[in-house]
Amino acid sequence: MIEVDRLKESVYNDSYFTEKTGSLTVKNAEESTENTLMTVEIQSKGRFINLSNNILKDSSKIYKTENRKVGRISYRRDCDGICLLEFNGRNILLVIEVKSGFNEIKKKGFEQLIASYVKVRGILQSIEGYNPADYEEMGLLVSYPPDGSYTMPTRSIIDTKMKMIAPTDLDNQNNANSATLKANREVTLNLREYKVDACHVNKTLFNPTLRVKHAIVADKANSGAIDLDSFL
């Protein structure tokens, strides 16, 4: 795995990169309210290099917003956690999103992972010594149980309005992927179905598919911990 010193010596601000062992804390970017999953401790016997998601947030304005009518996601989106993991001789690029209600996954979660994955691959590949062929790539969505008692009360009006609007192809894709994720705790996203290639992203900067796993924490908990190694 690329060393953290190489990342810190690159053209990017060295504050974006930190090395950790044992665990990594990922914080939900949503505003803290009652029954909101705010932090998740990602535990592993491997070695982490954490990439602050500010490396994506700080450049968000250069990207277009979404165009759902033609199936294009917004690349202004980002995820809650990004890391490189060295585990049992394997190197893994991991993008992580924390949600409270499972419904939030199909509304935004998949699109956040895809946008973040494509952007961070471009950043990493601009650094000498990072070879994407040396890394497995994975997304991780963390939420309350799909059938738990939790619902987002603040979204009830929005949800009602959304039901009155005909779903786009992008909405249908999210719904299908969330159904698979709910049933299998895993889904493989086809990035071409999310129009990544239609945005003229250089094909060397992404793989056509991204494997995504679902980790569940206790319903209504404000924080949780997961054993990442069990998902690898």
Stockholm file with secondary structure:
# STOCKHOLM 1.0

chainA/1-232         MIEVDRLKESVYNDSYFTEKTGSLTVKNAEESTENTLMTVEIQSKGRFINLSNNILKDSSKIYKTENRKVGRISYRRDCDGICLLEFNGRNILLVIEVKSGFNEIKKKGFEQLIASYVKVRGILQSIEGYNPADYEEMGLLVSYPPDGSYTMPTRSIIDTKMKMIAPTDLDNQNNANSATLKANREVTLNLREYKVDACHVNKTLFNPTLRVKHAIVADKANSGAIDLDSFL
#=GR chainA/1-232 SS CCCHHHHHTSSSCGGGEEEEEEEEEEECCSCCCTTCCCEEEEEEEEEEEEECTHHHHTTGGGSCCCBGGGTBCCTTCCCSEEEEEEETTEEEEEEEEECSSTHHIIIIIHHHHHHHHHHHHHHHHTSTTCCGGGCEEEEEEEESCTTSSCCCGGGHHHHHHHHTSCCCHHHHHHHHHHHHHHHHSEEEEEGGGGTTGGGTCCGGGCCSEEEEEEEECCTTCSEEEEEGGGGC
#=GC SS_cons         CCCHHHHHTSSSCGGGEEEEEEEEEEECCSCCCTTCCCEEEEEEEEEEEEECTHHHHTTGGGSCCCBGGGTBCCTTCCCSEEEEEEETTEEEEEEEEECSSTHHIIIIIHHHHHHHHHHHHHHHHTSTTCCGGGCEEEEEEEESCTTSSCCCGGGHHHHHHHHTSCCCHHHHHHHHHHHHHHHHSEEEEEGGGGTTGGGTCCGGGCCSEEEEEEEECCTTCSEEEEEGGGGC
//
